[in-house]
Amino acid sequence: MFWNNKRGIQVTNQRLGRLEKMTLKYALDLNKNSITLDLGGGNGYISWILTLFHHQVFYYDIKPNWRIKWLKKIFNFKKLKILKKDLKKINYSDLPKNIDLIYSARTLHYLNYENFEALLKKLESRLKKNGKIFITVTGVESEIGKKYPCAEKKIEERFCFLEKEYQERFEIKEKIFLMNFEEFQEIFKKYFILEEAWESDFKNLFFVGFKK
Ligand SMILES: C[S@@+](CC[C@H](N)C(=O)[O-])C[C@H]1O[C@@H](n2cnc3c(N)ncnc32)[C@H](O)[C@@H]1O
């Protein structure tokens, strides 16, 4: 988390999990000017680090956070693009070609099944040969999934609000789409070569793959 006070902005104490470590390790070995995407970038800490690696970074968010906008402005980073986009409606023309790395954390469950799959398809087509994708989403068997009324619905129809109490507790006010590990794996493998996948103790889902 970064914060602003009279002394500046804190950018270092965001927790880096296993997926972030893998992403950044891979990113560090890429050439300068590699094309890297952060989908649903939030406060933008991954975009920020990728920018410091001299990549051409595409940060997408439906509501770009002031922190990343502020960092871009004060350092005048031309290679960091902050794109205010709804990932549900993204077009091929919104995506760069020859992408080296795609990262998305805790965001793609805001898309329904149809939009999620359509997005993976577009991403695959824009990913470079040997390009890599790193995704994590909340799983249906996680704590959040306990108050998810459409857990038993068919995957195509599974898109709904959490019960009120959990909407407040987890600050998720939108409809969401939650999957279990096998469901995610099946969709992911349609578009990418699966390199590694795991479920955390909290039943969140983590997938790493290559272009097919
Ligand atoms: C839980 S935050 C995760 C932020 C960051 N990736 C992280 O892990 O800290 C989810 C982010 O997704 C964004 N978001 C939600 N729905 C979206 C959509 N349809 N299109 C683009 N961004 C979206 C939100 O604005 C928010 O910044």
The ligand as a Tripos MOL2 file, in Angstrom:
@<TRIPOS>MOLECULE
LIG
   27    29     1     0     0
SMALL
NO_CHARGES

@<TRIPOS>ATOM
      1 C1         -9.0470   -5.8470   -5.6530 C.3       1 LIG1
      2 S1         -8.3970   -4.6070   -6.7010 S.3       1 LIG1
      3 C2         -6.8410   -5.3370   -7.1330 C.3       1 LIG1
      4 C3         -5.8110   -4.3000   -7.4580 C.3       1 LIG1
      5 C4         -4.4010   -4.8490   -7.7080 C.3       1 LIG1
      6 N1         -4.3550   -5.7000   -8.8820 N.3       1 LIG1
      7 C5         -3.9090   -5.5880   -6.4860 C.2       1 LIG1
      8 O1         -3.8220   -6.8160   -6.5170 O.co2     1 LIG1
      9 O2         -3.6190   -4.8970   -5.4850 O.co2     1 LIG1
     10 C6         -9.3660   -4.7840   -8.1750 C.3       1 LIG1
     11 C7         -9.0870   -3.6940   -9.2040 C.3       1 LIG1
     12 O3         -9.8020   -4.0120  -10.3990 O.3       1 LIG1
     13 C8        -10.4240   -2.8550  -10.9000 C.3       1 LIG1
     14 N2        -11.5890   -3.2900  -11.6820 N.ar      1 LIG1
     15 C9        -12.7380   -3.8460  -11.2380 C.ar      1 LIG1
     16 N3        -13.5660   -4.1310  -12.2570 N.ar      1 LIG1
     17 C10       -12.9130   -3.7720  -13.3830 C.ar      1 LIG1
     18 C11       -13.2560   -3.8070  -14.7610 C.ar      1 LIG1
     19 N4        -14.4320   -4.2630  -15.1790 N.pl3     1 LIG1
     20 N5        -12.3560   -3.3310  -15.6550 N.ar      1 LIG1
     21 C12       -11.1540   -2.8430  -15.2350 C.ar      1 LIG1
     22 N6        -10.7820   -2.7810  -13.9490 N.ar      1 LIG1
     23 C13       -11.6470   -3.2400  -13.0310 C.ar      1 LIG1
     24 C14       -10.7600   -2.0380   -9.6700 C.3       1 LIG1
     25 O4        -10.9170   -0.6670   -9.9700 O.3       1 LIG1
     26 C15        -9.5540   -2.3150   -8.7700 C.3       1 LIG1
     27 O5         -8.5190   -1.3870   -8.9740 O.3       1 LIG1
@<TRIPOS>BOND
     1     1     2 1
     2     2     3 1
     3     2    10 1
     4     3     4 1
     5     4     5 1
     6     5     6 1
     7     5     7 1
     8     7     8 2
     9     7     9 1
    10    10    11 1
    11    11    12 1
    12    11    26 1
    13    12    13 1
    14    13    14 1
    15    13    24 1
    16    14    15 ar
    17    14    23 ar
    18    15    16 ar
    19    16    17 ar
    20    17    18 ar
    21    17    23 ar
    22    18    19 1
    23    18    20 ar
    24    20    21 ar
    25    21    22 ar
    26    22    23 ar
    27    24    25 1
    28    24    26 1
    29    26    27 1
@<TRIPOS>SUBSTRUCTURE
     1 LIG1         1 GROUP 0 **** ****
